[in-house]
Amino acid sequence: MVRRLGAALAVLAALTLAPLSPATAAPVHRAAAQDAVDAARAAYDDARARVTTLSEQSERVTATAETAEAEATRLRERVGDDDGGLTDAIGALLGHTSDLDRAAEAAADAESARALADMVQAALADQIAAAEQARQAWERAERRRVRAEAAFTAGEYADAAIRRAHFLPAYDATGAEDRRNQRALRAWHDYLRGLARAAVVPPAVADLADPTHLPRGLRPARDARNDLAPGIATAGPTTVVSAEAVRAVTEAFRRVGLPEVPGAIAPSAYACGGLVAGAWAGPELAPPADAAGQYRELRGVPTSSVQPGDVVVLGSRRAGLAETGVYVGGHQVVLADPATGVAAVRPLTGDVLGVRRVGIGAGRHAPAPAGGGCGAAIATDTATSGPFGFPVALGSYHLTAGFGDAGSRWSSGEHTGLDFAAPVGTPVVAVGAGTVTVEHPAWAGNLVRIDHGGGVETLYAHLSRVDVTDGQAVAAGEQVGLVGEEGNTSGPHVHLEVRLDGAPYDPAPVLGITAGPPCPATVDGLVLLRCDAAVAFRLLGAEYAAQLGTPPCVVQGDDVALDLCGGAERAGSAESAWLLAHAPAYGWAHPATRAEPWHFEYSGG
């Protein structure tokens, strides 16, 4: 038994292990990461082999301990038996080894065997724990290897995307526009590098369409309403867009600054959906080719949740449908100028009808509002049905921000005019006759203000050049400056305001573009008129006062009709004669079918 105990102790000493070293941090290089996996796997295999050996030894020493304990129990019982005690006493007289001696020796062997078994069992438990640590270290090394492989692949993907996302040799932009384009492109490259750092290769949009079933390693993204967002995902703090969206943004940048529209397409059609359709065109996806179709047929997402590659539809319910562009991140969108077709990066600060995401299902949206540069025509000739003409020539502009549109870009929270987007340098003319004041507020850059009399003013903002001076009298249609993008703008346009007694009112009905709501009282708070009728009567009243010495007297009226007093109610009076002669020039006339000389109605013009 002593010899067996010594042999067991020798085995136990041979099996005693030093603590396992933790796996080293995974190298970035793929080969080094694989070496770490191989080393961790070898350490785990070695630990498992030691567990197996100790387990077998534990079984043997436990069995030995149990045999020794059984023998000790048997001898102890025999010594305690009366007959056995007598036999043991006789044997002792004859010089034989007594059962008592054997029982004592067996008890000592059993105790030693049990101690050895407990020691081996404890060593086995420690080795099992060490093997588990080795297994975890192996798994960590394997995860790092997989990540290194993924990072290598993602890095190759990002490098390829960055190489493709550049301005073409024909790129032609200078000054502020070039700086804006370049900043946006650098930001896009940074996003692609961020994907590489997150070890993400963007999956196909079809794999992101269902946010509850995403590729391994990606988690669902949520929109501004905290709903699961289809078409995108997250990897840690990084938002992941689809491979098709990456391609669309890249293609959009490749179209920026080109002096000619790619393909046989008109500039207006290019701005009104052609740029978006071309950027997104691919073997699997074919979004509608026009702005109206993109607005109606693509699935919408909250405007505040816009992501790179999304289709931004500009316009407003008031002004109608404007152009569409590709969102490139950083609150910026690539848009094409409808007059020239030149694409550029613009801040996303104008009026947005909606944001659409390609590849996540069809939309069910109402038709886009009529009007605007990409919708139904707002006029067919140079004449207007309102008291004023247009500030720029028809066909040279499209309407963007409408009156009353909400937005953080405007200090009051609402747009106070109507924006006529046109290329820089487009002539801007006075909509009516009046006296000029030139100002340079920060929001407008260069501003021309024209006082038309009767409390009516018009303002022309963001001009690149002013062609009039303070106090100058201008006629309707006379040039006052050139379209620009000075001050607070998202692109070249002229901002037109119409003010009555210093308060802004919607220019659209005043220009005869749309019907409008009633304006405030025209005289002494007595009468509410339609906006165009009110402006026209104010202009008529200013001329009336200049010629007759007093403003016109109003008894009552509503919408487009007035009953006058102060002499106008008497047929043949100087006041009545003047009105009959001059009021039609302002759109006001006495109906031939009515006998009352004091009654005038507005028919526009």
Steps between C-alpha positions, in 0.01 A plus 500: 500500500785739583660428163170569322463825694849611399434424135174698513676797658759492221224503238329788679825697507548443128146623430521819707471796258614859509216750440410549133605832348216707355489530123673805363300775337403417146740652247351708227682304234305198384799263514584601855133460597505146358821423692328612820208269425735207438689563826178534698365180347822314587482625860139383522584155357785466751273598787239251388762223484606578855138486612466156341814369673402640838148363461638150442740531796218629717294192420792271597594669827134530597453128439817427708372722780163325499670154515724611784206641690306177453796290630542730798131470579513119477800474734351749741184293516698181550699647789176609657353144477542288818631194317727705291638669809580165665668369187698819472618467864614137448683602180677776684625244769636284221685803342265542200390845365174576662178610329518813710833587341366423156188707567713796609718472189195469274344809657819696438516383138134589448555848639802556274316363197201726564729802541666416169161458332385839632823658383465357151135604486594858597773504234245370246256778591775759457598351167141499378478872586830561321371314196187715498717810511702362211178436304381856558839634397478296182152634427619856558791446266264357241267797530796733459611304196154527349495872576846541349380323188187714494701817558732405217204436271321816618819698451534372145133588437543850645819561303326398178197720577725796585695456179175510304343789693676795344430790269553424133763684293229721348412634847464876480416682821675785677472715808247422771330234290827310451579519873154367586534216249846406626395502868206273426720257306756485783219433749378214281849350491512525881171310521639222281811480720271478802334194347844345459587571863174333601599204278178535301449431135159651415253223417250505218192711564287184477683371810414819690136531394375305805656652815402192703717270285838660439839357401717378785675778688244768417230634727173673411497878465214717618362814341404829664168346609687211665361257244721232346650651187510283186786531255767589758660340806762577765838358592584653835469877458528476121192518280524253214330569167464254216759428233261646245471822702880525513510460125228765452684757713825421321331544163344827614843639588631394159233719340578811704645794310464351153434782251283275285211276602594130463301336224246649266276660762381856547631688807149536641434127467840427655414713804148359515598140563765418241796546732346275766398233249848497347677480835280213619482311170617142535420143405266450797354845557338743260329791681253717307669736257303810595460703818125444525544124470779495757283700739197276455639150442801468732451419867520799731707544815489785754682808374698518825624142443652561156810287425761496220348381175146608586303695241415852614194653331496877524201728470197598704124471494481865413769527234473150353751230413866599460805289420618177660852419616718241670571554870875466563515550877586799714160659430598542135350383173624482141259690275505600136418851385186475284620781273856379434500139617817557705491287817637633827489433871238712676411531868174325581337814630220562253148368491480121497185331373629161610788258532485170312713186543567271205475121523280457808163467333253722322350816639135596517515878485264757365604662172751780524347848511467680169719795412869550557785432264426127481122515502229664295586832342407799711469744212504493125591858405655814636173654614362442847148516634622690808599865551871419462720331242761230564848588635675269250412392147266205471685181409820612672402393853315249712328564832652352814411629847144626522345758729430369850713187467641403838872454556782572742691696236266796536526710814123525535457125447306561177594610152381855434521503122518296183831369362571505127798268445706589194867496397728765644493803271138467389350853469260608776243770419259712700155346515347847503590867493637663814789656688812302590686450826816284503592307816754235599362296794685182592213269410458647150851609406384751241140620526295736283184640657242675280228722645199488265284736707186431700698304758607242237865392482688225321840360602758322282763311701828307445598696189848444360496854359289811564427720196303781671572763766322648797214731404493388138157479338454180301230388260336158496732256327813714548810299602601544865776235528609142433409171668758386755546293815620763743400482865304209642430280198503137393563586136463782249158665499321829550283523810195718425292650779178699474422715805188695596563757771824316586344155539589227246228332292506213254641622165346207307142635482631855454685378191196303391675165540241364740180610665560640844328560833367838610759757607456740794277802474596734218364823654456578869442136590163500325532261208666164432604441141670220315877558504538588133195725512628665818842578352343631180263725696789630713687594181185658356443687826854643500449645152149621595640687800784648297256636241200597712666585829320247723498121518195315367207462737372145559153420634502124484624208296625143501737276302508676159224766530486848659244773554666845503407838639663845524348618171544175311140412582375788282493447128673783315715605797875554457565196720266277301641622169860439613419146616317412181801617300786355707374211715498244212878539470520354849250222436206683663198600292138605532278222365291625211212283620468687830344843543683590824789732408672427834539125438830368358617144449847350450557275202882493499754614248 
